[in-house]
Amino acid sequence: MSNPPPILLEWYQDAASGRAFRIVALDEESDSIEVQYSNGDIAEFDFSSWEESVFTPIEEPEDWSAPFDDVETDDLGYTDPDMHGRDIQDITLDDLLDGQDET
């Protein structure tokens, strides 16, 4: 049986294990297909093992993000370093007059 080609961010099910996974990276130069199982585990296949295995395309599982529910935004590296200017509500008259020449 011929497998469907691996498509980035598509979901498949491994017929041997029954585990659902999503393809998270494809790199033909290094001959690797990186997958993430619905429980969060990461694994890698080479293209020849992809062809030798039996994978079936499936719909995205309803609870696929469950392993990441307790992950904080900071843990993902998406924090806002707060490079914004001061809030106009926080500026006082003294702040505005600071730095001006006194006459």
Contacts in CASP RR format, 6 or more apart in sequence:
PFRMAT RR
TARGET T0000
AUTHOR 0000-0000-0000
METHOD contacts of the structure
MODEL  1
MSNPPPILLEWYQDAASGRAFRIVALDEESDSIEVQYSNGDIAEFDFSSW
EESVFTPIEEPEDWSAPFDDVETDDLGYTDPDMHGRDIQDITLDDLLDGQ
DET
1 54 0 8 1.000
2 51 0 8 1.000
3 50 0 8 1.000
3 51 0 8 1.000
3 53 0 8 1.000
3 54 0 8 1.000
3 55 0 8 1.000
4 12 0 8 1.000
4 55 0 8 1.000
4 57 0 8 1.000
6 12 0 8 1.000
6 23 0 8 1.000
6 26 0 8 1.000
6 33 0 8 1.000
6 47 0 8 1.000
6 50 0 8 1.000
7 23 0 8 1.000
8 23 0 8 1.000
8 24 0 8 1.000
8 25 0 8 1.000
8 26 0 8 1.000
9 22 0 8 1.000
9 23 0 8 1.000
9 24 0 8 1.000
10 22 0 8 1.000
10 23 0 8 1.000
10 57 0 8 1.000
11 20 0 8 1.000
11 21 0 8 1.000
11 22 0 8 1.000
11 57 0 8 1.000
11 58 0 8 1.000
11 59 0 8 1.000
11 60 0 8 1.000
11 61 0 8 1.000
11 64 0 8 1.000
12 20 0 8 1.000
12 21 0 8 1.000
12 22 0 8 1.000
12 23 0 8 1.000
12 35 0 8 1.000
12 55 0 8 1.000
12 56 0 8 1.000
12 57 0 8 1.000
12 58 0 8 1.000
13 19 0 8 1.000
13 20 0 8 1.000
13 21 0 8 1.000
13 55 0 8 1.000
13 56 0 8 1.000
13 58 0 8 1.000
14 20 0 8 1.000
14 21 0 8 1.000
14 53 0 8 1.000
14 54 0 8 1.000
14 55 0 8 1.000
15 53 0 8 1.000
15 54 0 8 1.000
15 55 0 8 1.000
15 56 0 8 1.000
16 53 0 8 1.000
16 54 0 8 1.000
19 37 0 8 1.000
19 38 0 8 1.000
20 37 0 8 1.000
20 38 0 8 1.000
20 58 0 8 1.000
20 61 0 8 1.000
20 64 0 8 1.000
21 35 0 8 1.000
21 36 0 8 1.000
21 37 0 8 1.000
21 38 0 8 1.000
21 43 0 8 1.000
22 35 0 8 1.000
22 36 0 8 1.000
22 38 0 8 1.000
22 60 0 8 1.000
22 64 0 8 1.000
23 33 0 8 1.000
23 34 0 8 1.000
23 35 0 8 1.000
24 34 0 8 1.000
24 35 0 8 1.000
24 36 0 8 1.000
24 42 0 8 1.000
25 32 0 8 1.000
25 33 0 8 1.000
25 34 0 8 1.000
26 32 0 8 1.000
26 33 0 8 1.000
26 34 0 8 1.000
27 33 0 8 1.000
27 34 0 8 1.000
28 47 0 8 1.000
31 46 0 8 1.000
31 47 0 8 1.000
31 48 0 8 1.000
32 44 0 8 1.000
32 45 0 8 1.000
32 46 0 8 1.000
33 44 0 8 1.000
33 45 0 8 1.000
33 46 0 8 1.000
33 47 0 8 1.000
33 50 0 8 1.000
34 42 0 8 1.000
34 43 0 8 1.000
34 44 0 8 1.000
35 42 0 8 1.000
35 43 0 8 1.000
35 44 0 8 1.000
35 45 0 8 1.000
36 42 0 8 1.000
36 43 0 8 1.000
37 43 0 8 1.000
38 61 0 8 1.000
38 63 0 8 1.000
38 64 0 8 1.000
38 66 0 8 1.000
38 67 0 8 1.000
39 67 0 8 1.000
40 67 0 8 1.000
40 68 0 8 1.000
45 53 0 8 1.000
73 79 0 8 1.000
END
